């Protein structure tokens, strides 16, 4: 059986960007990391980007 080193154990507890999984609330809520979201047009009301699910900052884009 392989022994896991301290650094390997620590790596498994973090994502690609070094955010510890226990505090990565975006991943916990949405199942994706913030940098994995694809954006399209801008909302005509708040001028924020509309994400791949049709949501913006104010919620009127849906």
N, C-alpha and C positions, 0 to 999 in steps of 0.2 A: 504494500500500500504506500502511495506517495505521501510524503509529509508536505504540507503547505507552509511556505515561508511566511514570515510576518508581512512582508511587502505584498506578496500575492494575496493574502487574506485581506489586506487593506484595499487593494485594487478592486476586489470583488464587492466591496462595500461602497464603491463610488461609481459614478457614470463616466462617460468619455471625457467630460469637461472637469472632472475632479469634484463634483458636487456630491456630498454624501447622500446616499439614497434615502436615509431617514428624514432629511430636510428638503428633498427635492419635491416640493409641493405641486409643481406643474405636472410632473410625471405621475404623481399619486392621483391627482384629480383627472387628468386627461389621457393618461397612458402614452404620452409622447413627451419628449423633451422640448423645451421652448424653441430650440434652434431647428427642430424638425418640421415645424408648421410652415405650410405653403400659403402665401398671401396673394391676393388678386388685386382687384380695383380698390378705390377709396370710397368710403361712405360719403354721400352727398350732405349729410347732416353734420357729422363730427369731423370729417376729413381724415379719419383713421383708416388703416388698412383693413380690408375684409378678409377673414381667414378662409380656409378651405371648407369650413362648415357653414359659412354665410354669416358669421358673427363679426361685429365691430365693437368699438369701445362703448358706444351709447346704446347698442341693441336695436337700432332702427333699420339696419341694413337687411335684416332677415325678412 
